[in-house]
Amino acid sequence: MSMAPVIAIDGPTASGKGTIAQAVARELGFGCLDSGALYRVVALLALRRRIDTGDALRLAQVARSAHPLFERGRVELDGEDVTEAIRAEEVGRAASHVSAHAAVRDELLQLQRSFRRWPGLVADGRDMGTVVFPDARLKVFLTASVEVRAQRRLKQLMEKGISASLADLLLDLCERDKRDRTRPVAPLKAADDAYELDASSLTVDEVVGQVLAWYRTVSQVQ
């Protein structure tokens, strides 16, 4: 029996890939994997346990023992709803460091692949098309200018009643981009066969429409 089809959507922080992945999954009736949430869970546990984000061995142990549940857009960990907790800026910054460790990525690799079930999966992250699902039917690399991404993040924080500085967010995104693109293991980059899309001036509906059009095209070819 053939493997369930996968749409891999990669891109930098705040490029909108999570929103797009969820919308595409709804349209196709596919499952959805937010791989970044897994690293955020590990980062949250590390912060709570006061584990240094540079300690690869202990972080890998945390990743191995963590068993998050994903249900209807919520994330549960040991009976606790951590959906909002893992989205805190502090956790996001820690996750950027945590995800750079090969040992952590190795621990989470099979967990991510276990989400691949029929009728299909839309997976978003940094290395979905290059490492986790190299045989994905469609690979998309979604980008947006750092200024647009910082504005989006500022809007998200303000809607949650969290004060933030646009200048600080710009600096943080630039640092995360550099860290993600230059890490020695699974760096952020477009797969050779990925469709690249700059969504800086596009609406969510326009991006979703383009991804669905690409999927229909590659599905006819395969």
C-alpha positions in Angstrom: 0.0 0.0 0.0 1.4 3.4 -0.9 2.1 6.1 1.6 -0.4 8.8 2.4 0.3 12.0 0.4 2.1 14.8 2.2 2.2 18.6 1.5 5.3 20.1 3.2 5.2 23.8 3.9 8.5 25.2 5.2 9.6 28.8 5.8 11.0 31.2 8.4 9.3 32.3 11.6 6.1 34.2 11.2 5.9 33.6 7.5 2.3 32.4 7.9 3.0 28.8 7.2 1.0 27.5 10.2 -2.2 29.4 9.1 -1.8 28.3 5.5 -1.2 24.7 6.5 -4.3 24.5 8.6 -6.4 26.1 5.9 -5.1 23.8 3.2 -5.6 20.8 5.5 -9.3 21.8 6.1 -9.9 22.2 2.3 -8.5 18.7 1.6 -9.7 16.9 4.7 -6.1 16.1 5.6 -4.4 16.0 9.0 -2.1 18.8 10.0 1.3 18.7 11.7 2.7 21.9 13.3 6.2 20.6 13.8 7.2 23.8 15.5 4.8 23.0 18.4 6.9 19.9 19.2 10.0 22.0 19.6 8.1 24.5 21.6 6.8 21.8 24.0 10.4 20.7 24.6 11.4 24.3 25.1 8.6 24.9 27.6 9.6 21.8 29.6 13.2 22.9 29.5 12.3 26.4 30.8 10.1 24.9 33.5 12.9 22.5 34.6 15.6 25.2 34.3 17.5 23.2 31.8 20.1 25.2 29.8 19.1 25.4 26.1 22.6 24.5 25.2 22.5 21.2 27.0 21.8 18.9 24.1 21.9 15.6 26.1 19.3 16.7 28.7 17.1 18.3 26.0 17.1 15.1 24.0 16.0 13.3 27.2 13.2 15.8 27.5 12.2 15.3 23.9 12.2 11.5 24.3 9.9 11.6 27.4 7.5 14.2 26.1 4.2 12.9 24.8 2.1 15.8 23.7 -1.4 15.3 22.3 -2.8 17.3 19.4 -6.6 17.6 19.3 -8.6 20.0 17.3 -6.0 22.7 17.3 -5.2 22.3 21.0 -2.0 20.9 22.5 -2.1 18.9 25.7 0.8 17.8 27.8 0.4 15.4 30.7 -3.2 16.4 31.1 -2.5 20.2 30.9 -3.6 22.4 28.0 -0.4 24.2 26.9 -1.7 25.6 23.7 -1.2 29.2 24.8 1.8 28.5 27.0 3.9 27.2 24.1 3.2 30.4 22.0 4.8 32.7 24.5 7.7 34.7 23.0 10.1 33.4 25.6 9.3 29.8 24.6 9.6 30.7 20.9 13.1 32.1 21.5 14.1 29.0 23.5 12.7 26.7 20.9 14.9 28.3 18.3 17.9 27.2 20.3 16.5 23.8 21.2 15.8 22.9 17.6 19.4 23.5 16.6 20.5 20.3 18.5 20.8 17.2 16.3 20.0 14.9 19.3 16.7 16.7 19.8 15.8 16.6 16.1 16.6 12.9 16.0 14.3 12.2 19.0 11.4 14.0 17.3 11.9 12.7 13.8 9.9 9.5 14.1 7.2 11.2 16.1 6.7 13.7 13.3 6.6 11.0 10.7 4.0 9.1 12.7 1.5 11.9 11.8 1.5 10.6 8.2 -1.9 8.9 7.8 -4.6 8.6 5.2 -6.2 10.6 3.6 -3.1 12.8 3.8 -1.1 15.3 5.8 -0.1 18.9 5.6 3.1 19.5 7.6 4.6 22.9 8.3 8.0 23.7 9.8 11.7 24.3 8.8 12.8 20.9 7.4 9.5 19.2 6.4 10.5 18.9 2.7 14.2 18.5 3.1 14.5 16.0 6.1 11.2 14.8 7.6 9.2 14.1 4.4 11.7 14.2 1.5 9.2 12.3 -0.6 6.3 14.8 0.0 4.0 15.1 -3.0 4.2 18.8 -2.8 6.8 21.0 -1.2 6.3 24.7 -0.6 8.8 27.2 0.7 6.8 30.2 2.1 8.5 33.5 2.7 7.7 37.1 3.5 9.9 40.1 4.2 11.2 40.4 7.8 9.3 43.7 8.1 6.0 42.1 7.2 6.6 39.2 9.5 7.5 41.5 12.4 4.3 43.5 11.8 2.3 40.3 11.8 3.9 39.1 15.0 3.3 42.5 16.7 -0.4 42.4 15.7 -0.7 38.9 17.1 0.8 40.0 20.4 -1.3 43.1 20.6 -4.5 41.0 20.1 -3.4 38.9 23.1 -2.9 42.1 25.2 0.9 41.7 25.2 2.9 44.8 24.7 5.9 44.5 22.3 8.3 46.7 20.4 8.5 46.4 16.6 12.2 47.1 16.7 12.8 44.3 19.2 10.7 41.9 17.1 12.6 42.8 14.0 15.9 42.1 15.7 14.6 38.8 17.2 13.3 37.6 13.8 16.6 38.5 12.1 18.5 36.5 14.8 16.2 33.5 14.5 16.5 33.5 10.7 20.3 33.5 10.9 20.3 30.8 13.5 17.8 28.6 11.5 19.6 29.1 8.2 23.2 28.5 9.5 22.7 25.6 12.0 24.7 22.6 11.0 21.8 20.1 11.2 18.6 20.5 9.0 19.1 24.2 8.3 16.2 26.3 7.0 16.3 26.2 3.2 14.0 25.4 0.3 14.1 21.8 -1.0 15.5 21.6 -4.6 12.0 20.7 -5.9 10.0 23.1 -3.7 7.7 25.7 -5.1 8.8 29.1 -3.6 6.2 31.7 -2.7 6.7 35.2 -1.3 3.5 36.0 0.6 4.5 39.5 1.7 1.6 41.2 -0.3 -0.8 38.2 -0.6 -3.9 37.4 1.4 -4.3 34.1 3.2 -7.0 33.1 0.6 -4.6 33.9 -2.2 -1.8 31.8 -0.7 -4.1 28.9 0.0 -5.5 29.0 -3.5 -2.0 28.9 -5.0 -1.0 25.9 -2.8 -4.1 24.0 -3.7 -3.5 24.8 -7.4 0.0 23.4 -7.2 -1.2 20.3 -5.4 -3.8 19.6 -8.1 -1.1 20.0 -10.7 1.5 17.6 -9.1 -1.3 15.1 -8.2 -2.2 14.9 -11.9 1.4 14.3 -12.9 2.1 11.6 -10.3 
